[in-house]
C-alpha cells in the first residue's frame, strides 16, 4: 500500500462511543457473553469468551508482573518488597464480623409500591434522568415549568405513552393518585434537580417508592451437610481480608520487613441489586488488590507514592491520559475505616462525558489488623528490629525503644477490578471506522494486550502457500498468541482481525515462494510492507512490547 493511502484511526471521544455497539461487538467476536444465556441469562453475571479470557489474562499478567515479579522502585532507589497470595474465597464467618461487613456492608434500598421492583435508593435519581417515561413526559410538557398533573393525565391517555411507557400507563390506571408523584419527579428532572430531596418516582413505572432500608450485599451459603445458622458462611465481597488474615504468616515465612506488600488477584461476589452498564457493575467479578504494610509515621508518604504509581500503571495499558483523572473522596463518602481515599476515574461511554470509578487507593490505617486482633485474640503487632537498632544507636531510652519498635502497621490499599479493567480497554480501544472498507470497527489495543498478536494467512489455499504459512505459524505459536486462517477472502480476514484487535497480519503470497518475503499489514493504519519471512519473529518482538 502506498504512503498516500495509509489511514490513521480517528480519535473518538468516549462520550461519542455507543455502549450498545461495544456490547454487540463483544458478543459477536467472542469477548463477553451473558452467563447461562440459553436459559435466559442471569442478571449481573457474565462469561468471558475465548478472546475475552485472553484479554483479561493479559491485563492480569501485566499487573502481577508490575506488582509481584518486578515491583516498582521505591523512593530509596531499591525495588519494593511485594509477595503474592491466593487466599480462599470462603473464610471463617467471624472474618466478616471483624471486618464490619456483616453489620455495615449495606446499600440503601427502596421498593416500588406499584411494580414491586427493588431499587438502589442512591441510584434512583440518575435512573430517572434516563427513564423513557420521564423523557417522553418532559418533551410533551408545556412551557418551562415542566409537567403538571393535567399534562401527566393527558400523556397517560396518548398513543405515545403506550409505546414508550406501558408500565407507567398501567400504574396510573391502577392508582390515579400517582399522577402527582410522577408530575413532581418529571418537573424536578426537567429542572436539573440533583439534590435528591424530593420523593422520587419509580424509574420503571412512576410508582411511589418505600423509604430506603439497609440491604446487605454479601452472598450467603452453608459449609457442611446441615443448612443452619451455625454453618452459615459468606462468599467474600473483597479479596483484602484474606491478605489481612495471612499477614502474620507472610511475616513469619517470607523474611519480609516493613514496609512490604501482599498482592492478590481473585474472585469476589457482591449481591448488587441493580447491576448495570454491562460488566461495569456485576455480582461476580475479579479484583486486583495489594495491601501495603508500613510504619504509621510513613503512611501519608506511601499513600502519595501509590497514587502516582497506580496512575502510571493505567497509562501503561495504552489509555489516553485525557480519559483518566484522580478524584478525592469527600469526608461523607469515606469508608468508616478509611483515613483518606482517592479514586482513579475513567471517562466511560455511559457516563455522558463525565468520569466513573476505576480504582480506589485507600489509607486504611490500622483498622483491619486491629479488628482481627480484637476478634481473634491473636497478636497482630509487628516487631521492627531495624527501628530498635536505629533508636539504640541514637541513644534513646529503653522505654522509648520498647514503645516505638512494636506497632500495628498502617495499610495503603490500591484496589481495582480486573473485569472493570477489561471493560476500560474495550471502551478505550473501540473505534468506529465508517470510511474503512471491510470492518465497521477497529479495536485498537496496545499490541501487548491484544488477545491475538498476529494473524498468519496464505493469500489463497493453493500453490504451496498454505504449507509456507502453516510452517510460519508453527514457528511463532509458542512465542506469540497467533491465529492461522485460510478461509474467506484476504479482505474479510483482515476485517475480522481489525475487529478483534490483532495488531499485525502476515500474508504469504506468490512472491513469498520466490523471494521469501511476506506482506505485513498493520491494524490501525492498514498500511503494508514487505519483510523477509526470517524477520517476522524479530519484527513481532520489537513491536509487541
C-alpha positions as CSV (number, residue, x, y, z in Angstrom):
1,X,0.0,0.0,0.0
2,X,1.4,3.4,-0.9
3,X,2.1,6.1,1.6
4,X,-0.7,8.3,0.4
5,X,-3.3,5.6,1.1
6,X,-2.3,5.0,4.7
7,X,-5.2,5.7,7.0
8,X,-4.9,6.9,10.6
9,X,-7.6,5.8,13.0
10,X,-9.8,8.7,14.1
11,X,-9.6,9.9,17.7
12,X,-13.1,9.3,19.2
13,X,-14.3,11.0,22.4
14,X,-15.6,8.3,24.8
15,X,-19.0,10.1,25.1
16,X,-19.4,9.6,21.3
17,X,-19.0,5.8,21.5
18,X,-22.0,3.6,21.7
19,X,-22.2,1.0,24.6
20,X,-24.8,-0.9,22.5
21,X,-22.3,-1.3,19.7
22,X,-19.5,-2.2,22.1
23,X,-21.6,-4.9,23.8
24,X,-22.8,-6.2,20.4
25,X,-19.2,-6.4,19.2
26,X,-18.1,-8.2,22.4
27,X,-20.8,-10.9,21.8
28,X,-20.2,-11.3,18.1
29,X,-16.5,-11.6,18.4
30,X,-16.2,-13.8,21.5
31,X,-15.2,-11.4,24.2
32,X,-18.1,-11.4,26.6
33,X,-21.3,-13.5,26.7
34,X,-24.3,-13.3,29.0
35,X,-24.0,-16.1,31.6
36,X,-26.3,-19.1,31.0
37,X,-27.7,-17.3,28.0
38,X,-29.6,-20.4,26.7
39,X,-31.8,-20.3,29.8
40,X,-32.4,-16.6,29.6
41,X,-29.3,-15.4,31.4
42,X,-29.0,-14.2,35.0
43,X,-28.7,-10.6,35.8
44,X,-25.3,-9.4,36.9
45,X,-23.3,-12.4,35.7
46,X,-21.1,-12.7,32.6
47,X,-19.0,-15.3,30.8
48,X,-15.7,-14.3,29.2
49,X,-15.3,-15.9,25.8
50,X,-12.1,-17.1,24.1
51,X,-10.9,-13.6,23.3
52,X,-12.2,-12.0,26.5
53,X,-10.3,-14.6,28.5
54,X,-7.1,-13.8,26.6
55,X,-7.6,-10.1,27.1
56,X,-8.3,-10.5,30.8
57,X,-5.3,-12.7,31.3
58,X,-3.0,-10.2,29.5
59,X,-4.1,-7.5,31.9
60,X,-3.8,-9.8,34.9
61,X,-0.3,-10.9,34.0
62,X,0.8,-7.3,33.5
63,X,-0.5,-6.3,36.9
64,X,1.2,-9.3,38.6
65,X,4.4,-8.6,36.8
66,X,4.5,-5.0,37.8
67,X,3.4,-5.7,41.4
68,X,5.0,-9.0,42.4
69,X,7.6,-10.3,39.9
70,X,9.1,-6.9,39.1
71,X,7.7,-4.5,41.7
72,X,8.2,-0.7,41.5
73,X,11.3,1.0,42.5
74,X,10.8,2.8,45.9
75,X,11.8,6.3,47.0
76,X,15.2,5.0,48.2
77,X,16.0,3.6,44.7
78,X,15.6,-0.1,45.7
79,X,12.8,-2.4,44.5
80,X,9.9,-2.7,46.8
81,X,9.1,-5.9,48.7
82,X,5.8,-7.4,47.4
83,X,4.8,-11.0,47.6
84,X,1.8,-12.8,46.2
85,X,-1.1,-14.7,47.8
86,X,-4.1,-16.7,46.7
87,X,-6.5,-17.0,49.6
88,X,-9.7,-19.0,49.9
89,X,-13.0,-17.5,48.7
90,X,-14.8,-18.7,51.8
91,X,-13.2,-17.9,55.2
92,X,-14.4,-18.4,58.8
93,X,-17.5,-16.2,59.0
94,X,-16.1,-14.4,62.0
95,X,-13.7,-12.7,59.5
96,X,-16.6,-10.7,58.1
97,X,-17.9,-9.8,61.6
98,X,-14.4,-8.4,62.5
99,X,-14.1,-6.5,59.2
100,X,-17.6,-4.9,59.6
101,X,-19.1,-6.4,56.6
102,X,-21.8,-8.4,58.4
103,X,-23.1,-5.3,60.2
104,X,-22.2,-2.5,57.8
105,X,-21.8,-3.8,54.2
106,X,-25.2,-2.4,53.1
107,X,-26.8,-0.4,50.3
108,X,-29.9,1.8,50.8
109,X,-32.8,0.0,49.1
110,X,-36.3,1.1,48.1
111,X,-39.2,-0.9,46.7
112,X,-41.7,0.4,44.2
113,X,-45.2,0.0,45.8
114,X,-46.7,-0.4,42.3
115,X,-44.4,-2.7,40.3
116,X,-42.6,-4.1,43.3
117,X,-39.1,-3.7,41.8
118,X,-36.2,-3.3,44.2
119,X,-34.0,-0.3,43.6
120,X,-30.8,1.2,45.0
121,X,-32.2,4.4,46.6
122,X,-29.0,6.3,45.7
123,X,-29.3,5.3,42.1
124,X,-33.0,6.3,41.6
125,X,-32.2,9.9,40.6
126,X,-29.7,9.0,37.9
127,X,-32.1,6.3,36.6
128,X,-34.9,8.9,36.4
129,X,-32.8,11.1,34.2
130,X,-32.7,8.4,31.6
131,X,-36.1,6.8,32.2
132,X,-38.1,6.7,28.9
133,X,-41.3,7.9,30.5
134,X,-39.6,11.0,32.1
135,X,-38.1,11.9,28.7
136,X,-41.4,11.5,26.9
137,X,-43.4,13.4,29.5
138,X,-41.0,16.4,29.6
139,X,-41.0,16.5,25.8
140,X,-44.8,17.0,25.8
141,X,-44.9,19.4,28.8
142,X,-46.0,23.0,28.0
143,X,-43.8,26.0,28.9
144,X,-40.7,25.8,31.1
145,X,-42.2,24.7,34.3
146,X,-42.2,21.0,33.3
147,X,-45.0,18.6,33.7
148,X,-48.1,19.2,35.8
149,X,-50.9,16.9,36.8
150,X,-53.0,17.7,33.7
151,X,-50.1,17.0,31.4
152,X,-49.4,13.7,33.0
153,X,-53.1,12.7,32.8
154,X,-53.2,13.7,29.1
155,X,-49.9,11.9,28.4
156,X,-51.1,8.7,30.0
157,X,-54.0,8.5,27.6
158,X,-52.0,9.2,24.5
159,X,-50.8,6.6,21.9
160,X,-47.2,7.6,22.5
161,X,-47.5,6.8,26.2
162,X,-48.4,3.2,25.5
163,X,-45.4,2.8,23.2
164,X,-42.7,4.3,25.4
165,X,-44.1,3.8,28.9
166,X,-46.6,1.0,29.2
167,X,-45.7,0.4,32.8
168,X,-46.5,4.0,33.7
169,X,-49.8,3.9,31.9
170,X,-50.8,0.7,33.7
171,X,-49.6,2.2,37.1
172,X,-51.6,5.4,36.6
173,X,-54.8,3.4,35.7
174,X,-54.5,1.3,38.8
175,X,-53.7,4.1,41.1
176,X,-54.6,7.6,39.8
177,X,-53.1,9.2,42.9
178,X,-49.6,8.5,41.4
179,X,-50.2,11.4,39.0
180,X,-48.8,13.9,41.5
181,X,-45.8,11.8,42.2
182,X,-45.0,11.4,38.5
183,X,-45.5,15.1,37.8
184,X,-43.2,16.1,40.7
185,X,-40.5,13.7,39.5
186,X,-40.7,14.8,35.9
187,X,-40.6,18.5,36.9
188,X,-37.6,18.1,39.1
189,X,-35.7,16.1,36.4
190,X,-36.5,18.7,33.8
191,X,-35.2,21.4,36.1
192,X,-31.9,19.5,36.6
193,X,-32.6,18.9,40.3
194,X,-29.7,16.8,41.7
195,X,-30.5,17.2,45.4
196,X,-32.5,14.0,45.9
197,X,-34.5,16.0,48.4
198,X,-37.8,15.2,46.7
199,X,-39.8,12.0,46.8
200,X,-38.7,10.3,43.6
201,X,-41.0,8.1,41.5
202,X,-40.0,4.6,40.3
203,X,-38.0,4.9,37.1
204,X,-39.8,1.9,35.7
205,X,-43.4,2.7,36.3
206,X,-43.7,6.0,38.2
207,X,-45.0,4.4,41.3
208,X,-44.3,5.6,44.8
209,X,-41.1,4.2,46.5
210,X,-40.8,3.0,50.1
211,X,-38.4,4.6,52.5
212,X,-34.8,3.3,52.0
213,X,-33.7,0.4,54.1
214,X,-30.4,-1.4,54.5
215,X,-29.7,-4.4,52.3
216,X,-26.6,-6.5,52.9
217,X,-24.6,-7.2,49.8
218,X,-22.9,-10.4,50.8
219,X,-23.9,-13.8,49.3
220,X,-24.7,-16.4,52.0
221,X,-24.0,-20.1,51.8
222,X,-23.5,-23.0,54.1
223,X,-20.5,-25.2,54.7
224,X,-21.4,-28.7,55.8
225,X,-24.4,-31.0,55.5
226,X,-26.8,-29.0,57.7
227,X,-28.0,-25.7,56.5
228,X,-28.4,-23.9,59.8
229,X,-27.1,-20.7,61.3
230,X,-24.0,-22.5,62.8
231,X,-22.8,-23.5,59.3
232,X,-23.5,-20.2,57.6
233,X,-20.6,-18.8,55.5
234,X,-20.2,-16.0,53.1
235,X,-18.7,-15.6,49.6
236,X,-16.1,-13.0,50.0
237,X,-17.1,-9.5,48.9
238,X,-13.4,-8.4,48.6
239,X,-10.1,-10.1,48.4
240,X,-8.4,-7.8,51.0
241,X,-9.5,-9.7,54.1
242,X,-7.7,-12.9,53.0
243,X,-4.5,-10.8,52.9
244,X,-5.0,-9.4,56.4
245,X,-5.7,-12.9,57.8
246,X,-2.4,-14.1,56.4
247,X,-0.3,-11.0,57.3
248,X,1.4,-12.8,60.2
249,X,2.0,-15.9,58.1
250,X,3.8,-13.9,55.5
251,X,5.9,-12.0,58.0
252,X,6.9,-15.3,59.7
253,X,7.7,-17.3,56.5
254,X,8.8,-14.8,53.8
255,X,11.6,-12.8,55.5
256,X,9.8,-9.5,54.6
257,X,10.3,-6.4,56.6
258,X,8.0,-3.3,57.0
259,X,7.4,-1.7,54.6
260,X,6.2,-4.6,52.4
261,X,3.2,-5.5,50.3
262,X,1.0,-8.6,49.7
263,X,-0.8,-8.8,46.4
264,X,-3.7,-10.9,45.3
265,X,-5.9,-11.4,42.2
266,X,-9.2,-13.3,42.7
267,X,-12.9,-13.6,42.5
268,X,-15.2,-11.5,44.7
269,X,-19.0,-11.5,45.0
270,X,-21.5,-8.8,45.8
271,X,-25.2,-9.2,45.6
272,X,-25.7,-5.9,43.7
273,X,-29.4,-5.1,43.5
274,X,-29.0,-3.1,40.3
275,X,-26.1,-4.5,38.3
276,X,-25.7,-2.3,35.3
277,X,-23.6,-0.9,32.4
278,X,-22.5,-4.2,31.0
279,X,-19.6,-5.6,33.1
280,X,-19.0,-2.3,35.0
281,X,-21.1,-3.4,38.0
282,X,-21.7,-7.1,38.3
283,X,-22.3,-9.6,41.0
284,X,-19.3,-11.8,40.3
285,X,-16.1,-10.1,39.4
286,X,-12.3,-10.3,39.8
287,X,-10.2,-7.9,41.9
288,X,-6.5,-7.0,41.8
289,X,-5.6,-5.8,45.3
290,X,-2.4,-5.1,47.1
291,X,-2.1,-4.3,50.8
292,X,1.0,-2.2,51.6
293,X,2.0,-2.5,55.3
294,X,4.0,0.4,56.6
295,X,5.0,2.3,59.7
296,X,2.2,4.7,60.8
297,X,4.5,7.7,60.5
298,X,5.2,6.9,56.9
299,X,1.6,6.1,55.7
300,X,1.0,9.5,54.2
301,X,4.2,9.3,52.1
302,X,3.3,5.8,50.8
303,X,-0.3,7.0,50.1
304,X,1.1,9.6,47.7
305,X,3.6,7.1,46.2
306,X,0.9,4.6,45.4
307,X,-1.4,7.2,43.9
308,X,1.2,8.1,41.3
309,X,2.3,4.6,40.8
310,X,-1.2,3.3,40.0
311,X,-2.0,6.2,37.7
312,X,1.2,5.4,35.7
313,X,0.1,1.7,35.6
314,X,-3.2,2.6,33.9
315,X,-1.4,4.8,31.4
316,X,0.9,1.8,30.6
317,X,-2.2,-0.1,29.3
318,X,-2.4,2.4,26.5
319,X,-5.2,4.6,28.0
320,X,-5.3,8.2,26.9
321,X,-4.3,10.4,29.7
322,X,-7.2,12.7,28.9
323,X,-9.6,9.9,29.9
324,X,-8.1,9.4,33.4
325,X,-8.2,11.5,36.5
326,X,-8.0,11.4,40.3
327,X,-11.0,12.2,42.5
328,X,-10.5,12.5,46.2
329,X,-13.3,11.2,48.4
330,X,-15.3,13.7,50.4
331,X,-15.5,13.1,54.2
332,X,-19.0,11.9,54.0
333,X,-18.2,9.1,51.4
334,X,-15.1,7.7,53.1
335,X,-15.4,4.2,54.4
336,X,-15.7,4.0,58.2
337,X,-12.1,2.6,58.4
338,X,-10.5,4.9,55.9
339,X,-8.4,8.0,56.8
340,X,-8.3,9.1,53.1
341,X,-9.1,7.7,49.8
342,X,-8.8,8.7,46.1
343,X,-10.3,7.1,43.0
344,X,-8.7,6.7,39.7
345,X,-11.6,7.5,37.3
346,X,-12.2,6.9,33.6
347,X,-14.5,8.5,31.1
348,X,-16.8,5.7,30.2
349,X,-19.2,5.9,27.2
350,X,-22.1,5.5,29.6
351,X,-21.1,8.4,31.9
352,X,-22.1,11.0,29.3
353,X,-18.7,12.8,29.2
354,X,-18.2,12.5,32.9
355,X,-15.9,10.1,34.8
356,X,-16.7,6.9,36.7
357,X,-14.8,4.8,39.2
358,X,-11.9,2.6,38.1
359,X,-9.7,2.0,41.1
360,X,-9.5,3.1,44.7
361,X,-6.3,3.9,46.6
362,X,-7.2,3.9,50.3
363,X,-5.4,4.8,53.5
364,X,-7.0,2.1,55.8
365,X,-4.9,3.0,58.8
366,X,-4.5,0.0,61.2
367,X,-8.3,-0.7,61.3
368,X,-8.2,-4.2,59.8
369,X,-5.3,-5.7,61.7
370,X,-6.7,-4.1,64.9
371,X,-10.1,-5.6,64.3
372,X,-8.8,-9.1,63.6
373,X,-6.6,-8.8,66.7
374,X,-9.5,-8.0,68.9
375,X,-11.9,-10.6,67.4
376,X,-9.4,-13.5,67.2
377,X,-7.3,-12.8,70.3
378,X,-4.2,-13.2,68.1
379,X,-1.4,-10.6,68.4
380,X,-1.1,-8.7,65.0
381,X,1.7,-6.3,66.1
382,X,5.0,-6.1,64.2
383,X,8.4,-6.0,65.9
384,X,10.6,-3.6,64.0
385,X,14.1,-4.8,64.7
386,X,15.8,-2.3,62.4
387,X,14.0,0.6,64.1
388,X,15.0,-0.8,67.5
389,X,18.7,-0.9,66.5
390,X,18.5,2.6,65.0
391,X,17.0,4.0,68.2
392,X,19.6,2.3,70.3
393,X,22.3,3.9,68.2
394,X,20.6,7.2,68.7
395,X,20.7,6.8,72.5
396,X,17.0,6.5,73.1
397,X,15.8,5.2,76.4
398,X,14.6,1.6,76.8
399,X,11.1,2.7,77.4
400,X,11.0,4.8,74.2
401,X,12.5,1.9,72.2
402,X,10.1,-0.6,73.6
403,X,7.1,1.6,72.8
404,X,8.2,2.6,69.3
405,X,9.6,-0.7,68.0
406,X,6.4,-2.8,68.3
407,X,3.4,-1.5,66.5
408,X,0.4,-2.5,64.3
409,X,1.3,-1.3,60.7
410,X,-0.8,1.0,58.8
411,X,-2.1,-0.1,55.4
412,X,-2.3,1.6,52.0
413,X,-4.6,-0.3,49.6
414,X,-4.6,0.1,45.8
415,X,-7.7,-2.0,44.8
416,X,-9.0,-2.3,41.3
417,X,-11.3,-4.6,39.3
418,X,-9.7,-6.8,36.8
419,X,-13.0,-7.3,35.0
420,X,-13.5,-3.5,35.1
421,X,-10.1,-3.1,33.5
422,X,-11.3,-5.4,30.7
423,X,-14.2,-3.0,30.1
424,X,-11.9,0.0,30.1
425,X,-9.6,-1.4,27.5
426,X,-12.6,-2.5,25.3
427,X,-14.1,1.0,25.6
428,X,-10.7,2.7,25.0
429,X,-9.8,0.5,22.0
430,X,-13.2,0.6,20.4
431,X,-13.0,2.9,17.3
432,X,-15.8,3.2,14.7
433,X,-14.3,3.2,11.2
434,X,-17.1,4.1,8.8
435,X,-14.7,5.1,6.0
436,X,-12.7,1.8,6.1
437,X,-13.8,-0.9,3.7
438,X,-14.4,-4.3,5.3
439,X,-14.7,-3.6,9.1
440,X,-17.0,-1.1,10.7
441,X,-14.9,-1.1,13.9
442,X,-11.4,-1.5,15.0
443,X,-10.3,-2.5,18.5
444,X,-7.1,-0.5,18.7
445,X,-5.5,-2.3,21.7
446,X,-1.9,-1.6,22.7
447,X,-0.3,-4.6,21.0
448,X,1.0,-6.0,24.2
449,X,-2.6,-6.5,25.5
450,X,-4.2,-7.6,22.2
451,X,-5.7,-11.2,22.6
452,X,-4.2,-12.3,19.3
453,X,-0.9,-10.8,18.4
454,X,-0.6,-11.9,14.8
455,X,-2.7,-13.4,12.0
456,X,-0.9,-15.8,9.6
457,X,-2.6,-16.0,6.2
458,X,-1.9,-17.7,2.9
459,X,-3.3,-15.4,0.2
460,X,-5.1,-18.4,-1.4
461,X,-5.4,-22.1,-0.3
462,X,-3.2,-23.5,-3.1
463,X,0.1,-23.3,-4.9
464,X,2.1,-24.2,-1.8
465,X,1.1,-21.0,0.1
466,X,-0.8,-22.8,2.9
467,X,2.3,-25.0,3.6
468,X,4.6,-22.0,4.0
469,X,2.0,-20.1,6.1
470,X,1.5,-23.1,8.3
471,X,5.2,-23.5,8.9
472,X,5.5,-19.8,9.9
473,X,2.5,-20.3,12.3
474,X,4.1,-23.3,14.0
475,X,7.4,-21.4,14.3
476,X,5.6,-18.5,16.1
477,X,2.8,-20.0,18.1
478,X,4.9,-20.9,21.2
479,X,6.3,-17.4,21.4
480,X,3.2,-15.3,20.5
481,X,-0.6,-15.9,20.5
482,X,-1.2,-16.3,16.8
483,X,-4.0,-17.4,14.6
484,X,-3.7,-19.3,11.3
485,X,-6.6,-18.7,8.9
486,X,-7.1,-19.9,5.3
487,X,-10.8,-19.2,4.9
488,X,-12.6,-16.4,3.1
489,X,-11.1,-13.5,1.1
490,X,-8.0,-11.8,2.4
491,X,-10.1,-8.6,2.9
492,X,-12.6,-10.4,5.1
493,X,-9.8,-11.9,7.1
494,X,-8.2,-8.5,7.6
495,X,-11.5,-7.0,8.7
496,X,-12.1,-9.7,11.3
497,X,-8.6,-9.2,12.7
498,X,-9.3,-5.4,12.9
499,X,-12.5,-6.1,14.9
500,X,-10.7,-8.4,17.4
501,X,-7.8,-6.0,17.8
502,X,-5.0,-8.1,16.2
503,X,-2.1,-5.6,15.6
504,X,-0.3,-7.4,12.7
505,X,-1.2,-9.8,9.9
506,X,1.4,-11.6,7.8
507,X,0.3,-12.8,4.4
508,X,2.1,-15.4,2.3
509,X,1.6,-14.9,-1.4
510,X,3.1,-15.9,-4.8
511,X,6.2,-13.7,-4.2
512,X,6.9,-15.4,-0.9
513,X,7.6,-18.6,-2.8
514,X,10.3,-16.9,-5.0
515,X,11.9,-14.2,-2.8
516,X,11.0,-15.4,0.8
517,X,9.2,-12.1,1.7
518,X,5.8,-11.7,3.3
519,X,3.3,-8.8,3.5
520,X,2.9,-7.2,6.9
521,X,-0.4,-5.4,7.4
522,X,-0.7,-3.0,10.4
523,X,-4.1,-2.8,12.0
524,X,-4.5,0.9,12.8
525,X,-3.2,2.4,9.6
526,X,-4.0,-0.6,7.2
527,X,-0.5,0.1,5.8
528,X,1.5,-2.7,4.3
529,X,5.2,-3.5,3.8
530,X,7.3,-6.4,2.7
531,X,9.8,-8.1,5.0
532,X,11.8,-11.4,4.8
533,X,10.0,-14.3,6.3
534,X,13.0,-14.9,8.6
535,X,12.5,-11.5,10.1
536,X,8.9,-12.0,11.3
537,X,9.7,-13.1,14.8
538,X,12.1,-10.2,15.3
539,X,9.5,-7.8,14.0
540,X,6.9,-9.0,16.5
541,X,9.4,-8.9,19.4
542,X,10.2,-5.3,18.5
543,X,6.6,-4.1,18.0
544,X,4.6,-6.1,20.5
545,X,6.4,-4.8,23.6
